[in-house]
């Protein structure tokens, strides 16, 4: 009895065929993967509406989905939603424009200066752990109910995210790569 051996190429073709076959789904499975989540959302919204109408849910805690939809339509119709969305996006863009350079700059500075990092670094973690929602009342007191307070809260988010990412990125560079880049100029 002789053993049949396959070439590496035929084995690779067989593996690729098995993977391709396992990746195919029937049209019924594709339809189910779309319909099932939609049906679940519809069921949950229906139960929520029923719970509100039957009085099972406290009216001051849970509004009915139909009332939420009606309010959304009204906000779109009178233009309030567009105005408020524009204000939020403006605050977000301003926060990104200010926060990203500050966070990246401080992160790079801390990564480049180990003594500064050992001095300031331990203070950053507790500062970052402060919930941003806790800063909202302080920003309102300091800046009033203005765009400035929204931007200040958003900047506090952006600066810490970019600071920690930039610092970690610089520290994770392979030392051999740094040596090679210095040698190559």
Steps between C-alpha positions, in 0.01 A plus 500: 500500500637837407411826661373774277684820565373840405713782386505818711319679219210253494472517880484881483230478233300255715528728806391801294201307364391397849530859625303633204225243552476573873482875429193462280163527665169408356265780403272393786780550751577843355134604524480369855811696603323820387143423603570353845664813650229721348229273640666509843511882496133512391405256778685703765344826379158336501546374855623843607194668346270243660667547838449875478135476393418243767664711769768243578771760446522826692402786267763733640774240435400338172319680223324293235691440176208650307531824701876507445445453124239778494739736679782410261278579202403833657865592570585426138200695373570818698878490435608467862673168439711641217597809703597295805686245290697778334594645841614159627705429190658845520602439861638161404709636213637784715589250774680279249689793349620610843522168684686282250810722464512562875462131585747382239749771595487425872509124432809535281663729757436251781634213291813695407575623852498208746550720807202715408299185434591354840395827664177578312403153376368370834273805529344445159337168582285634787415809294390279212287285730277795592167445322452768236140547606633622836678783318180630341372691808846649556527610137153653517600694812830610346385573144121524523256313280688579183686328221819549703385264775411230244838541331685487834341168596569354155861622510551320832397178326709551187818614676523197727423248225759645263755559778496138618497369141794717389704416809434127462573514128841659551589262783406196293739578214759226461842628621667332201282711269605815684865403464454426130325831440780690679762323291318570176455865584 
